[in-house]
């Protein structure tokens, strides 16, 4: 039995936003795994991992990792840097970082939080789409030399 099939009460989510996101995925029948893989991003001179990144979710049907970031800007910057390094070192790995605005839009859209409490924080933004490759595609002469 994989971890995502356990009742949510038995999974130790690092943050309540992850628990709510898992419930949303369950509601729509989207298979997910919670923190299934840790990627080593840097090793010390003895070959031991010095920096690693464990994305919050993996969605097998989309072959996509999701990292939820709803915390302070310093941590957002750190997670963005790790996500970029992950893509540089593993170009075949797809990852999408959900920022606080993305996450709040999801809460409102799917009725997980009353809009009145969040309306000031939302602003306008693009709707979340999991079917879009988050990495920009390059074409032309510059892409051939990259």
N, C-alpha and C positions, 0 to 999 in steps of 0.2 A: 504494500500500500504506500503510495507516495504521500509526501507531507501535506500537499494541498487537499487531500481527501479527508484529513483529520478535521474534526470540528474546530472552528476558529478559536475556541476557548483553549485548545491544547497547543496551538501554535504560539510561540513567543514572538509576536511582532515587536519590532523596535519602537514603533510609533503608532498611535491610533489611526493616523492617516493610512497606514499600510493595511490595517484591519478593515477599514471602510472600503478601500480600493479592492481588497480581496472579496468582500461581500458583493460589490458591484460586478466584478468578473463572474462570480458564481451566479448571480441573478441572470446574467446574459449567457450563461453556459459556456464561458470562455475558460478553457483549461489553463491552469497556471501552476507554477512552482515558486515557492518562496525561498529566496537566497540559495539557489541550487548550486552555484559555482562561484568560486573566488578566483580572480585573475591576478597573478603576480605581475606587478608593473615595474618593479625595480628590485634588484638583488644587491646585497652587500658584497664585499670582496671575497668572502668565504662561500658565496653562492646561496646564502640564506635569504628568504624574502625580506625586503626592507620596506616595500610599499605594496599594498594589495587593494583590490576593489571587488566588492561583492554587491552586484546590483540587487535591488529588492525583489524583483519578479522576473520570471522567464515565461513567455507565452509561446508554447511550442507551435501552435497553429500559425503564428505569425513569424516564428523564428526571431523573436524580438525580446530584448531585455528592457525592463522599465526600472528607472531609478526615480523615486518620489522625493522631491526636495521642497519642504515647507518650512524650513528653519531659517536662521539668520543668514545674512548676505555672505559672511565669511565662510560658512559651511557650503553655501550654494556655489561659491567660487571654487572651493576645494573639490566638490563633486563634479563640477564642469571640467576641471582640469583632469581629474581621474577618468572621466568618460572620454575625453579627447585622447588621452594616452592609451586607453583601451582600444579605441578605434585605430590609432596609429600602429599599435603592436599587433592587433588582430583585425585586419580590414574586413574579414568575413563576418565579424560579429556586429549585429545591429543592436543599437541601444538608443532609447529615447529617454530624455530627462524630462519629467513632469515638474514644472515650476509651480510655485504657490498659486499663481493666477490660473494655470491649467487645472490644478487640483480643485480650486474653489469653483470654477466653472462646472466641473463634473459633479460636485456636491449639489449645486443648485439645479443643474439640468436633470439629475436623477433623483431629486427630492431627498437627499440625505441630510441637508441642512436648510433651514428656512432662508429664503433670499433676503428677507429684511435684515438679518444679522450680517450678511456678507456683501450687500449691494455696494457699499462704499469701497470695498477692497477689490471688486472685480474689474471695473473698467471694460473696455472693448478688447476683444482678441479673437484669434482664429479658433474654431472648434477643434477639439482633439480628434485626430484620425490615426488609427493604428495601422492602416493599410498603406500609408505613405512612407517611403524610405526616408529616414531623417537625414541621411547623408546627401549633400548636394552632388549632383553629377556634373563632371566637367567634360567639355568637349572641345574640339579644335586643337590647334598646335600646342597650346600650353598644357593640355591634358596629356598629350603624347609624350612630352618630356618629363612629366611628373612621375 
